[in-house]
Amino acid sequence: MTTPVTIVGAGLGGLVLARVLHLHGIPATVHEAEPSPDARSQGGMLDIHAHSGRAALRAAGLADAFHDLVLPGRQAIRLLDRDGTVLFEAADDGTGTSPEVQRGELRRLLLDSLPAGTVRWGHRATGVRALGGGRHEVAFADGTTTVTGLLVGADGAWSRVRPLLSDAVPAYIGRSFVETWLYDADVRHPAAARAVGGGTLCALDRDRHGSWLVAHREKDGTLHAHLTVTRPRDWFTAVDFTDTAAATARVAEEFGGWAPELTALLTASGTAPVWRPLYALPANHSWQRVPGATLLGDAAHLSAPSGEGANLAMQDGAALGEALAAHPDDIETALTVYEKALFPRGTAAAHRVGHHPTPRQLIAFFTGTASPTSPGTH
């Protein structure tokens, strides 16, 4: 295959695609809006699943290097009621079935596996237009353009590439995350640290299913929490998130009556809580084959968080790379093969997401006795 591949977006999915293409001798360029690899925090912990994320890393030839990133003990799980009652608990059994890593470290591994210059930093795509014959022109905010015979939108929820293929627009799902951090928690916030335990904590109100929280233990005693609040967008826009004290107090009202060691994940943070509104594409999102273009990850199948998002993006990237390698002289056949599997994979993930998980559903999810209906953050 001699046609260079243009990838928009240097998230995990786009980077896995670039790496798999590199292994097969297929040239690719990744255009990323961020000005540098360290321009912002890349988020917290990811549990990498065997059938999706880890399979993708094997296809990328990075399975051994990935294991060096795994944080031991982080597969421990605790499920608590809002009063701190333990509903379910499981230690990390050391089997590594869903190993946890820092997202930023995984991204760095992928970046370092690519030839120098593969990623063009500071290239924020502003629009795409079809030129005919499967060729497309991508325009960037700095005034430059590039023309490509194969364009892949790996650019997330608000993809600039998606309008080439689909009229679908993400819709707010009726709830949001409020993201917080506690630093040096074992020393400064021991009660919250004990509540979270060694890995992941999920806490919910068994009588009122509109609010719950998930917290992860990261490196250096950091606790990273996502508090889910089921409210319309207008409720959040009325909160001044630049006023740390006022925003914290307003969100804390949604968790009235919760155990103090749980609410401390919000109220003891000391840093401004961050509002993360949640959006989704239609659960059965698909499109008719468009010559020379396709999507992966959230650009293709954005859904409510289920613990699968990053894993699916990497799986998409590996699958697309392998399809192109298998059909080097027929791009359209490769894209058809890829999308035939992509659409049902995205639909299945969307249908696994539950809006208001119950303790029974969560216990079934954590013990592997039912399909996920998870408040996950990955």
N, C-alpha and C positions, 0 to 999 in steps of 0.2 A: 504494500500500500504506500503510494507516494504522496497522496493528498495530505497536507498537514492538517492537524485537528486544532481548532480554536475552542478553548474551554473558557467560559465566563464564570469566574468564581473559584477562589482557592480555599474552599472549605474541605472537609474530609472527603466528600464524594468526588469532587473535581480533582483532588490530588491523587486519590487512588486510581482514578481513570488515567491521569497523566503517567503515573508510575507503571501501570500495567502496559500502556502503550509503549513506554520507554523500553520495557523488557522485551517487547516484540519488535523493536526497531522502527516504531511508527512515530514520526515527529509530532510534537504537540506544544502549544503555547497556552499558558494559563494567564488570563487577565483578571486582576484583583483590584477592587476599589481601595482597599486599605493601603496606606503609603509604605508600610513595611510589615514584616512578620510579627513585630512586637508592638504594633500600633495600639492594640487594646488587649484586655484580658480575653482569653478564649473560652471562658466558662469553667465549669468545675469537673466533677467526676463523670466518667462514662463506664457502664458495664458493657463489655464487648461480648456479644453472643456468638456461640459456636457456629450456628447455621448461617449467619449473615456477616457480621463485622469481622469475626476471626477467619471465616472462609475467604473474605475479601483480602485480608492481610496475607493469607497464604498465597493467593493468586498474585499479590504484589511482591512476593518473595521477602516478606518482612516478619514472618511469624516468630523467628528466633529473637530478632531485635525487639519486637513487641513485648515479649515475656520479660525483658529487662526493665520495662516501664511499669509492670504490674505492682500495685501496692498491696503487700500481704495483709490479710485480716479484714480487708474492706468489703468482703462479701457477707459479713455479718449483717443480720436484719433484725430490726425491732419494730413491732406494731403496737402502738399504745392508744388507749382511749384518751379523751381530752383531759381526764383527771389524773393521768399518769399511770393508770392501770395497764399492766402488760397483757396484751391480748394474744401475742405470738412473739416468739423469739427463736432465732437460729444462729448459732455461731458459724464462723467461716470454717468449713470442714477441710479446707486445704486442697480441694479437688480442682479448683480453678475453672469451674464450669461457666462462670460469668465474671471473669477477672475485671477488676476496676483499675482504671488509669486516669490520669489527668488529661483532659481534652487538649490542652496546650502542648503537652509533651508528645502526644500522639501526632498532632499536626506537625510539630517540629521534626519528628521521625520521618514523616512523609516528605516534607520539604527537603530535608537533607538527602533523601534518596533520589532526588531528581538532578539532572544536569544543571549546572549554573546557567542562569538566564531563562530557565523554563517559565518562571513566574514573572510577569510584568506588573510590578507594584505601582499603585497610584493610577491605575487604569479603570476608572469607574464608567461602566457602560451606561450610556444615556438613551440609546435607541438602536434598533436593528431594522434593516430593510432588505427585502428580497431583490436580487438582481436577475433571477431566472437561471434555469439550468442547475439548480441546487446550490448556487452561490449566494452569499449574503455579505452585506457590509455592516460592520459594527462601528458605531460612533462612540467616542469617549469624551468625558467632561473636559479633558485638556485640549480638545479640538482635533485630535488625531482620529484616524479611522483605520480599519483593517478589513480586507476582503478574504473570505474563506470559502472553501468547498465543503467543509464539514464543521458545523457550529453546534456546540453543546452548551445548553443553559444549565449551569450548576450554581446558579446565583440566588438560590433561596426563595423565601416566601414572596418577595416583591420582584420576581425575576423580570428583567428587561427582555429576555429571549422568549418567554412564554407566549406573549401576544402573537408571535409568528405562527404558533400552532393551535392556540386555544383562546377563547374569549373568557374563560373562567377567571374570577377574581376572588382572592381569599376573603372570607367573611368572619367577623368576630363571633366566637363561639359562646359568649355569655359569661365567661370567667377569665380571670387574669392571675398571673403570678405576681407576688411581691417578693423580691429577692433581697436577702440579707446575708451578712457575714459576721461571725464572732471570731476574733483572733486570739491566739494563745489561750484557748478556752479551758484547757485542763487546769490552768493556774488562775485565770481571771473569772471564769464562769463554770466552776466545777459541777454544779447541779445540772446545767444544760449539757455539759460534756458527758455526764453519766447517763442522761436520758437518751442521747444519741447513740452511745455505745461506740463500738469499734468500727462500724461501717455505715449503714443506712438506717434512718429512723423514718417511719411514717406514723403520723398521729391524726386522728379524726374524731369527730363527734358522732357517736352512734345514733343520736336523736335528731341531729340537724346536719344534713349532708352537704350543705353549701360551702363549707370551709374545711380545709385540711392542710397539712403541711408535710413536706418531705425535707429531710436534712441529711447531708453527707459529711463524713469526717474526711477532710483533705489532709494535705501534708502540714507539718509544723503546728498541729493543734488547731487548725482552722476548721470551723463548722460553717458550712454553706447551706443555707435554707431557701426553699421556695414555698411560700405560703399561698395557697390557692383561695381566692375570694370570688364567689359567684355573684357578680354585680354587673350591671350594664356599663358600657364605656363612659356614659355621662357621670356615673358615680365617681369613677376614677379621675376624670378630667376636672372634677370639682375639688379634688385634693391637690394641694400645693406640695408636690414632691421635692421642691427645692427647699422647703422648710422641714428639716429633719424631724424636729420635735412634733410639729403639728401633723405631719404625714404619719409618723409612727403612732401617735395617739389615735388618729382616725382609723387606721388599719387594725390597731389593737382592739377597738370596740367590736370588731367582727369575731374576736376570739375571747370575748368575755366569759368568765367562768372556767377557762382552761387553767391547767396546772401552771404555776409560775416558772417551773423549769422548762416548760414548753414555750410559753409566751416570751421568755427571755431571749429566745432566738430572734425575736423582733425587737423587744423593748431595750435589751442590753447591748444592742449592736454598736451604737455610737456612730455609725456611718449612715448616710441617707439610704432609706429603702428605695429600691428600683422597681418601677412598674413595668411589667412585661405583659402587655395584652396578648391574648392567644387567638390565633386565626386558623382557619382550615379551608381547603378547597373542597368541592363536592366529593363525597366518599368514593364515587365511581369515576373520578376524573380520567378522561382519555382524550385522544384526538385522532384525526385522520392523518395518515402518513404524509409528512411534508418533506419533499426532497432536500437532503443536505442539512437537516436540523433535528435535534431531539433535546430532551430534558432529563435531569436526574435529581434525586433527593427532593427537598422541599419544593423546588421549582416544579416538579412533576406531581407530587402527592402529599402536599402539606396537610397534616392532620393534627388533632389535639395530642399533646404529649402522652406517650405510652411506654416510654423506655426503648423505643425502636428507631427513633428518627435518625440518629447518627449511624446506627448499624445499617439501616436501609439505604442511606446515602452511599455508604461504602460498598454495600452489595451491588447497588446500581452501577457505581463506577467500575467495579471489577467485571460485572456482567457485560457492560458496554464495551470495555476494552477487549475482552475475550471474543465477543462477537465480531468486532472489527478485525481482530487478528485471524479469526477463522474464515473471514470472507474479505481478504485484502483487496481483491479486484472488483468487489461489488458492494459498495457502501450501502445502497438501498436495501439489499438483502440483509446485511448486517443490522441495520436499524430496524427492519421489520422483525427479525428474530428477537432483538433486544426488547422492543416495545411489546411484543406478544407476551413476554413474561413480566415486563414491568407493570402493565396495567392491573392484572389480578393481584400482583404482590402489593401494590399500593392500596387497592381496594380492601384486601384482607386486613392490612394494618389499620386502616381507618375504621373498619367495623369492630376491631378488637378494643377500641377505646370506649370506656364508660364515663359518663359525665359525673356521676355521683357514686363512687365505689363504696360498697358496704364492707364491714369487717370480714364477713364470710368470703366475699369476692377477693379481698386482698390476701387473706390467708391462703385461699386456693391458688392465687397467683404466686405467692412467695414459696409455696411448697410444691409448685409445679403440677397441681392436680386439676387445673382448669386453664382455659385460655386467658391471657392477660386482660384485665379490666383495671388498668393501673393508673395512679396519679403520677406516674414517673416524669422525670424532667429531662431525659436524655433525647 
